[in-house]
Structure formats: C-alpha cells, structure tokens
Amino acid sequence: MEEIEEMKLIVVKSDSKREPFDRRKIVRGMELACKGRPVSAEALEEAAMEIERLLYNRLEKEVTSREIGEMVMERLKTLDQVAYVRFASVYRQFEDATQFKEIVNMLRRQNPPRKP
C-alpha cells in the first residue's frame, strides 16, 4: 500500500540556516506592520494562506526568507500602504529618511492622488 507523502517546505534564512515553514510567522509579521491600522485579522490570515498556497504550488522543497518577505510586501501594499511602508522599513533595514522618502514616492507614482 502506497502512502502519499506531504511535502514539507523549508525556509532558507539569510544566514543559510534552514527551518520548517510556519505560516504563523507571516501572520505575526503582518500583524505588527498593521498595528493600529484598519486591516482585519481575517484579511491577514487570508493573505498568509494565499502566500502559503503559492509557495506549495511551486513544488519546490525550499524557499528563501527573502522570497517570502517580498511576497508579504506585495500583499501588504494592496491591503494598507502604511503597513507596507512599516514592513518594508524593517524588512529592508532602512537606515535613513531618504529610504522612506523613496518608497513613499514609489507608492505615489503607482497610486496618484484622485482629483475630486
């Protein structure tokens, strides 16, 4: 009798350490970025499940933490731009205000203000 083996996804960290994928870490990171913002827990859970689904659908056993971080930023950009900037500032380790300005300008170019 054959058994179907569940694929275990491994995250390769920036220091090359490996650990099992944990969707809860994605949710926690997004919760911190969204603290005080009008983003529901359900929206964050749904975004994390979507990221997890995409990762498993790739059928690769390993994924880098960098890839996951980029996917999280893309989801946050659509959920809440302030949360996106918060996450990006930590994830990309902003060192000065110029980097904040660059990301805000990028968001403005992508979403120009609407005229009344």
C-alpha positions as CSV (number, residue, x, y, z in Angstrom):
1,M,0.0,0.0,0.0
2,E,1.4,3.4,-1.0
3,E,1.2,6.5,1.2
4,I,1.1,10.0,-0.1
5,E,3.9,12.0,1.5
6,E,3.0,15.5,2.4
7,M,5.6,17.9,1.1
8,K,7.4,19.8,3.9
9,L,8.5,23.3,2.9
10,I,11.9,24.5,4.3
11,V,12.8,28.2,4.6
12,V,16.4,29.1,3.9
13,K,17.2,32.1,6.1
14,S,19.7,34.9,5.2
15,D,22.4,33.2,7.3
16,S,21.8,29.9,5.4
17,K,20.1,28.2,8.4
18,R,17.0,26.2,7.5
19,E,13.8,25.8,9.4
20,P,10.3,24.5,8.6
21,F,7.9,26.9,7.0
22,D,5.4,28.4,9.5
23,R,2.5,30.5,8.2
24,R,2.0,31.9,11.7
25,K,5.3,33.8,11.3
26,I,3.9,35.6,8.3
27,V,0.7,36.5,10.1
28,R,2.7,37.8,13.1
29,G,4.9,40.0,10.9
30,M,1.8,41.4,9.1
31,E,0.0,42.0,12.4
32,L,2.9,44.1,13.7
33,A,3.0,46.1,10.5
34,C,-0.8,46.6,10.6
35,K,-1.0,47.5,14.3
36,G,-3.5,50.3,14.7
37,R,-4.4,50.2,11.0
38,P,-7.9,49.3,9.6
39,V,-6.9,45.8,8.4
40,S,-8.9,42.8,9.7
41,A,-7.3,39.7,11.2
42,E,-9.2,37.8,8.5
43,A,-7.6,39.7,5.7
44,L,-4.2,39.0,7.2
45,E,-4.9,35.3,7.6
46,E,-6.2,35.1,4.0
47,A,-3.1,36.9,2.7
48,A,-0.9,34.4,4.6
49,M,-2.8,31.4,3.3
50,E,-2.5,32.8,-0.3
51,I,1.3,33.1,0.2
52,E,1.5,29.6,1.6
53,R,-0.6,28.2,-1.3
54,L,1.6,29.9,-3.9
55,L,4.7,28.5,-2.2
56,Y,3.5,25.0,-2.1
57,N,2.2,25.2,-5.7
58,R,5.7,25.8,-6.8
59,L,6.5,22.2,-5.8
60,E,10.0,23.2,-4.5
61,K,11.1,21.9,-1.2
62,E,12.9,25.1,-0.2
63,V,12.1,28.8,-0.3
64,T,14.3,31.7,0.8
65,S,13.1,34.1,3.6
66,R,13.8,36.9,1.1
67,E,11.2,35.4,-1.3
68,I,8.6,35.2,1.5
69,G,9.4,38.8,2.6
70,E,8.8,40.1,-0.9
71,M,5.5,38.2,-1.2
72,V,4.4,39.7,2.2
73,M,5.3,43.2,1.0
74,E,3.3,42.7,-2.2
75,R,0.2,41.7,-0.2
76,L,0.6,44.5,2.3
77,K,0.9,47.0,-0.5
78,T,-2.6,46.1,-1.6
79,L,-4.0,45.9,2.0
80,D,-2.6,49.0,3.6
81,Q,0.1,51.3,2.3
82,V,1.2,52.4,5.8
83,A,1.6,48.8,6.9
84,Y,3.5,48.2,3.7
85,V,6.0,51.0,4.5
86,R,6.3,49.8,8.1
87,F,7.1,46.2,7.0
88,A,9.4,47.4,4.2
89,S,11.4,49.6,6.6
90,V,12.1,46.7,8.9
91,Y,12.5,44.1,6.2
92,R,14.8,46.2,4.1
93,Q,16.5,47.7,7.1
94,F,16.1,51.3,6.2
95,E,18.9,53.3,7.6
96,D,17.8,56.9,6.9
97,A,14.8,59.0,6.0
98,T,15.9,59.0,2.3
99,Q,14.8,55.4,2.0
100,F,11.4,56.2,3.5
101,K,11.0,59.0,1.0
102,E,11.9,56.8,-1.9
103,I,9.3,54.2,-1.0
104,V,6.6,56.8,-0.4
105,N,7.4,58.4,-3.8
106,M,7.2,55.0,-5.4
107,L,3.7,54.5,-3.9
108,R,2.6,57.9,-5.1
109,R,3.7,57.1,-8.6
110,Q,1.7,53.9,-8.5
111,N,-1.3,55.5,-6.9
112,P,-1.6,59.1,-8.0
113,P,-4.0,61.2,-5.9
114,R,-7.5,61.3,-7.2
115,K,-9.0,64.7,-8.2
116,P,-12.4,65.4,-6.7
